[in-house]
Amino acid sequence: MARLYRSLLFVPGNNPRFLEKAKTSPADIVCFDLEDSVPDSEKKNARGLIKEALKSRTSYSSSVYVRTNSPISGKIADDLTEVIQKGLDGIVIPKVNNSGELAKIIKLVTTLEKKRKLKPVFVIPSIESAEGVVNTFEIAKSSKRIPAVVFGVFDLLNDLKIEYTKQPEGAAYSRAKIPLDARAAGVLSIDAIWQDLKDLDGLKEDCIVGKRLGYSGKSIIHPDQILIAHELFAPNQSEIQWANKVCQTYEESKNKGKGATVVDGKMIDEVHYKQAKALLDLAK
């Protein structure tokens, strides 16, 4: 499975039709949602529908993630008990404030994986509060399971008591800090959603800004937004050069009977190699 992060499409977990349509989605990641798009009365039903959808994992062409409820919701243990199963590539944890919160969740995930004899899944923390923004670097580097972090602008603005606008000045610092901290921790970052589904020109401009800030992709709430994100988050020349270097060095290491190696002072293993290969395939 190619691990690209240009688009992360949220799919309401309580909608069987949307779960079915996601099988043919071109998004890099389809993320079945148990949080914001699912009312409390539908949480249990959504868990059951997602559990069944994961049984048809081979029908999905994208990477498949599930967004759980938040650490403070009291629902995350029930979420994980249902969705940690074969077919799941990763989970998105919303409203992560600090690495301690995340460590408790990952401990539960690990316990479930061992009990069910499953391979480890990826974990993507979502940064949606002032505390989370301050702690982004510590959160991003806290586990080898983390390939990326997500920026959640709406809950951040709510935390800051700021009204939402299409270009919220109050979120500008946070939006710029998150990809910087993520890169320093050695992981990628995925930008916040664009809410106005009819304003595709605005989405294009927003993607351009996100790319310039260092984001690798965009959170998506409608299929019509996917191709725009893919076009504007296509790999640039420096990313292609880095991917070529990773592939060449790792292949040379494997030919010598070794595994992980180092490129420009950074540890490179099979996960990085596959990601680099996927990026080069995309560039071609």
C-alpha positions as CSV (number, residue, x, y, z in Angstrom):
1,M,0.0,0.0,0.0
2,A,1.5,3.3,-1.1
3,R,1.7,5.6,1.9
4,L,0.9,9.1,0.5
5,Y,-0.6,11.9,2.5
6,R,-1.9,14.4,-0.2
7,S,-5.5,13.8,0.9
8,L,-7.2,12.4,4.0
9,L,-10.9,12.0,3.3
10,F,-13.3,11.9,6.3
11,V,-16.2,9.5,5.8
12,P,-19.1,9.5,8.3
13,G,-19.0,6.1,10.0
14,N,-22.7,5.9,10.4
15,N,-23.5,6.2,6.7
16,P,-23.4,2.8,4.9
17,R,-23.7,4.5,1.5
18,F,-20.7,6.7,2.1
19,L,-18.7,3.8,3.4
20,E,-19.5,1.8,0.3
21,K,-18.6,4.7,-2.0
22,A,-15.3,5.1,-0.3
23,K,-14.2,1.8,-1.9
24,T,-13.6,3.6,-5.2
25,S,-12.2,6.8,-3.7
26,P,-9.0,8.2,-5.2
27,A,-8.0,9.7,-1.8
28,D,-4.7,8.6,-0.4
29,I,-6.4,7.9,2.9
30,V,-10.1,7.3,3.6
31,C,-10.8,7.9,7.3
32,F,-14.0,6.4,8.7
33,D,-15.2,8.9,11.3
34,L,-16.5,8.2,14.7
35,E,-16.2,11.7,16.0
36,D,-17.6,15.0,14.7
37,S,-19.8,13.7,11.9
38,V,-21.5,11.0,14.1
39,P,-24.0,12.1,16.8
40,D,-23.8,10.4,20.2
41,S,-26.9,8.3,19.5
42,E,-25.2,6.8,16.5
43,K,-21.7,6.0,17.9
44,K,-22.5,2.4,18.6
45,N,-24.1,1.9,15.2
46,A,-21.1,3.5,13.5
47,R,-18.6,1.3,15.3
48,G,-20.5,-1.7,14.0
49,L,-20.7,-0.5,10.4
50,I,-17.0,0.4,10.4
51,K,-16.1,-3.0,11.8
52,E,-18.0,-4.7,9.0
53,A,-16.4,-2.4,6.4
54,L,-13.0,-3.4,7.6
55,K,-13.8,-7.0,6.8
56,S,-14.0,-5.8,3.1
57,R,-10.6,-4.1,3.3
58,T,-9.3,-5.5,0.0
59,S,-12.1,-3.7,-1.8
60,Y,-10.7,-0.3,-0.7
61,S,-7.9,1.1,-2.9
62,S,-6.9,3.8,-0.4
63,S,-5.2,3.4,3.0
64,V,-7.9,2.9,5.6
65,Y,-7.9,4.8,8.9
66,V,-10.5,5.4,11.6
67,R,-10.9,8.6,13.5
68,T,-11.8,7.8,17.1
69,N,-13.4,10.1,19.6
70,S,-11.2,12.4,21.6
71,P,-9.1,11.4,24.6
72,I,-11.4,13.3,27.0
73,S,-14.6,12.0,25.5
74,G,-14.7,8.7,27.5
75,K,-15.5,6.9,24.3
76,I,-12.1,6.0,22.9
77,A,-11.7,2.7,24.7
78,D,-15.0,1.5,23.1
79,D,-13.9,2.8,19.7
80,L,-10.6,1.0,19.8
81,T,-12.1,-2.2,21.1
82,E,-14.3,-2.4,17.9
83,V,-12.0,-1.1,15.2
84,I,-8.5,-2.5,16.1
85,Q,-8.7,-5.4,13.8
86,K,-7.3,-6.9,10.6
87,G,-7.7,-4.5,7.7
88,L,-7.0,-1.3,9.6
89,D,-4.0,0.7,8.5
90,G,-4.1,3.4,11.1
91,I,-6.1,5.6,13.5
92,V,-6.5,9.4,13.7
93,I,-6.8,10.6,17.3
94,P,-8.6,14.0,17.5
95,K,-7.8,16.8,20.0
96,V,-4.5,15.5,21.3
97,N,-3.2,18.0,23.8
98,N,0.1,16.3,25.0
99,S,2.2,13.3,24.5
100,G,1.1,11.8,27.9
101,E,-2.5,11.5,26.6
102,L,-1.3,9.9,23.4
103,A,0.9,7.4,25.3
104,K,-2.1,6.0,27.2
105,I,-4.0,5.5,23.9
106,I,-1.1,3.8,22.2
107,K,-0.7,1.5,25.2
108,L,-4.3,0.4,24.8
109,V,-3.8,0.0,21.0
110,T,-0.7,-2.2,21.6
111,T,-2.6,-4.4,24.1
112,L,-5.4,-5.0,21.7
113,E,-3.0,-5.7,18.9
114,K,-1.1,-8.3,20.9
115,K,-4.3,-9.9,22.2
116,R,-5.6,-10.2,18.6
117,K,-2.2,-11.0,17.0
118,L,-2.3,-8.0,14.7
119,K,0.5,-5.9,13.1
120,P,1.0,-2.4,14.6
121,V,-1.2,0.3,13.0
122,F,-0.1,3.9,12.4
123,V,-1.3,6.7,14.7
124,I,-2.0,10.2,13.4
125,P,-2.6,12.8,16.2
126,S,-4.8,15.8,15.4
127,I,-3.7,19.1,16.8
128,E,-6.8,21.2,17.7
129,S,-6.1,23.2,20.8
130,A,-3.7,25.8,22.1
131,E,-2.1,23.2,24.4
132,G,-1.7,20.9,21.4
133,V,-0.1,23.5,19.3
134,V,2.4,24.3,22.0
135,N,3.2,20.6,22.4
136,T,3.2,19.6,18.7
137,F,6.9,18.7,18.5
138,E,6.7,16.5,21.7
139,I,3.6,14.8,20.4
140,A,5.0,14.2,16.9
141,K,8.2,12.6,18.2
142,S,6.6,10.5,21.0
143,S,6.1,7.3,19.0
144,K,7.5,5.5,16.0
145,R,3.9,4.7,15.0
146,I,3.3,8.4,14.0
147,P,3.8,9.1,10.3
148,A,2.1,12.5,10.4
149,V,0.1,15.0,12.4
150,V,-3.2,16.7,11.4
151,F,-4.1,20.4,11.9
152,G,-7.7,20.9,13.1
153,V,-8.5,24.6,12.7
154,F,-12.1,24.7,13.9
155,D,-11.6,23.4,17.4
156,L,-8.5,25.5,17.7
157,L,-10.4,28.6,16.9
158,N,-13.1,27.6,19.4
159,D,-10.4,27.1,22.0
160,L,-9.0,30.6,21.2
161,K,-12.5,32.1,21.3
162,I,-12.0,33.3,17.7
163,E,-14.7,33.5,15.0
164,Y,-14.1,31.3,11.9
165,T,-13.3,33.1,8.6
166,K,-11.8,31.6,5.5
167,Q,-8.4,33.0,6.3
168,P,-8.5,33.2,10.1
169,E,-5.6,35.4,11.3
170,G,-5.8,34.0,14.8
171,A,-4.8,30.6,13.5
172,A,-2.0,31.7,11.2
173,Y,0.8,31.2,13.8
174,S,-0.5,27.7,14.7
175,R,-0.9,26.7,11.1
176,A,2.7,27.7,10.4
177,K,4.1,26.1,13.6
178,I,2.6,22.6,13.2
179,P,4.4,21.6,10.0
180,L,7.6,23.1,11.3
181,D,7.4,21.0,14.5
182,A,6.3,17.9,12.6
183,R,9.3,18.2,10.3
184,A,11.7,18.7,13.2
185,A,10.3,15.5,14.7
186,G,10.8,13.7,11.4
187,V,7.1,13.2,10.4
188,L,4.7,14.8,7.9
189,S,1.8,17.2,8.4
190,I,-1.7,17.3,6.9
191,D,-3.5,20.7,6.7
192,A,-7.0,21.5,8.0
193,I,-10.2,21.1,6.0
194,W,-11.7,23.7,3.6
195,Q,-15.3,24.0,4.7
196,D,-16.9,25.8,1.7
197,L,-17.6,23.0,-0.7
198,K,-18.8,25.4,-3.5
199,D,-15.6,27.6,-3.3
200,L,-13.1,25.4,-5.2
201,D,-11.0,28.4,-6.2
202,G,-10.7,29.2,-2.5
203,L,-9.7,25.6,-1.9
204,K,-6.9,25.9,-4.5
205,E,-5.6,29.0,-2.9
206,D,-5.7,27.4,0.5
207,C,-3.8,24.3,-0.7
208,I,-1.1,26.6,-2.2
209,V,-0.7,28.3,1.1
210,G,-0.6,25.0,2.9
211,K,2.0,23.6,0.5
212,R,4.2,26.7,1.0
213,L,4.0,26.3,4.8
214,G,5.3,22.7,4.5
215,Y,2.2,20.6,4.6
216,S,2.2,17.3,2.7
217,G,-1.6,17.2,2.1
218,K,-5.1,18.3,3.0
219,S,-7.9,17.0,5.1
220,I,-10.9,16.5,2.8
221,I,-14.6,16.5,3.5
222,H,-16.0,15.9,0.0
223,P,-14.8,13.8,-2.9
224,D,-14.8,16.9,-5.3
225,Q,-11.9,18.3,-3.3
226,I,-9.6,15.3,-3.7
227,L,-8.2,15.9,-7.2
228,I,-7.5,19.6,-6.4
229,A,-5.5,18.6,-3.4
230,H,-3.6,15.9,-5.4
231,E,-2.7,18.4,-8.1
232,L,-1.5,21.1,-5.7
233,F,0.3,18.8,-3.2
234,A,2.2,17.0,-6.0
235,P,5.9,16.4,-5.0
236,N,8.3,19.2,-5.7
237,Q,11.9,18.8,-7.0
238,S,13.5,18.7,-3.6
239,E,11.2,15.9,-2.5
240,I,11.9,13.9,-5.6
241,Q,15.7,14.3,-5.1
242,W,15.3,13.2,-1.5
243,A,13.2,10.2,-2.5
244,N,15.8,9.2,-5.1
245,K,18.5,9.4,-2.5
246,V,16.5,7.3,0.0
247,C,15.7,4.6,-2.6
248,Q,19.3,4.4,-3.8
249,T,20.9,4.2,-0.4
250,Y,18.4,1.8,1.0
251,E,18.7,-0.6,-2.0
252,E,22.5,-0.5,-1.7
253,S,22.1,-1.4,2.0
254,K,19.8,-4.3,1.3
255,N,22.1,-5.6,-1.4
256,K,24.8,-5.8,1.3
257,G,22.5,-7.9,3.5
258,K,21.6,-5.0,5.8
259,G,18.3,-3.3,6.6
260,A,18.0,0.2,8.0
261,T,20.5,2.8,7.0
262,V,21.3,6.5,7.3
263,V,20.7,9.3,4.8
264,D,22.0,12.7,5.6
265,G,22.1,11.8,9.3
266,K,18.6,10.4,9.5
267,M,17.6,6.8,10.0
268,I,15.9,5.2,7.0
269,D,14.0,1.9,7.2
270,E,11.5,-0.1,5.1
271,V,8.7,2.4,5.8
272,H,10.7,5.4,4.6
273,Y,11.8,3.4,1.5
274,K,8.2,2.5,0.6
275,Q,7.1,6.1,1.0
276,A,9.9,7.3,-1.2
277,K,9.1,4.7,-3.9
278,A,5.4,5.8,-3.8
279,L,6.5,9.4,-4.2
280,L,8.7,8.6,-7.2
281,D,5.9,6.6,-8.8
282,L,3.6,9.5,-8.3
283,A,6.2,11.9,-9.8
284,K,6.5,9.7,-12.9
